Amino acid sequence: MERREQDSALEAILFALGEPVEEERLAQALACTPQEVREACQALARRYETEQAGLRLLRMESRWQMVSAPQYGEVIQTLLARGKADKLSPAALETLALVAYFQPVTRVYLDQARGVDCSHSLALLLDRELVAPCGHLDAPGRPILYKTTPAFLRAFGLEDLEDLPPLPEEAPGEGEGEGP
């Protein structure tokens, strides 16, 4: 397959699947190496940016997904307005932050860290596919472990979890007694 034909096939695959696709899987489909796929995806991403196209290629770890350009998000959102709210409650955001920074975590860990029952927040995050089960803790009862998903990375514009901002240090005055 010629390079131009391979690039067009790559674009068609990413468009048709509409979800993150592993470089390895793309390489198998295009009969090339994962490195060649990565380079082709990077070139396609640059082309979309340069041409100010309505599409972008988003990289999430070793996966690539075709997405709409951010400047068209509001127009698209208006068209696709859903019944359920897009915003997460502060409780759900706090729960999501705990999962993102400390994953994999159990529901009991989330409950203890927040000091309240996180069942509702966790169910909402699962429904929105921002978190997903990823196994069981090797402990009595074998509780379910949860981690963030590619949808989480996409929703927050992250390439991978290393792009999360660092956790703040303890604020001055915290844990200290009040002055006289």
Secondary structure, DSSP 8 states (H G I E B T S, - for coil): --HHHHHHHHHHHHHHH-S-EEHHHHHHHHTS-HHHHHHHHHHHHHHHHHTT-SEEEEEETTEEEEEE-GGGHHHHHHHT--SS-SS--HHHHHHHHHHHHH-SB-HHHHHHHHTS--HHHHHHHHHTTSEEEEEE-SSTT--EEEEE-HHHHHHTT-SSGGGS-------TTTTS----
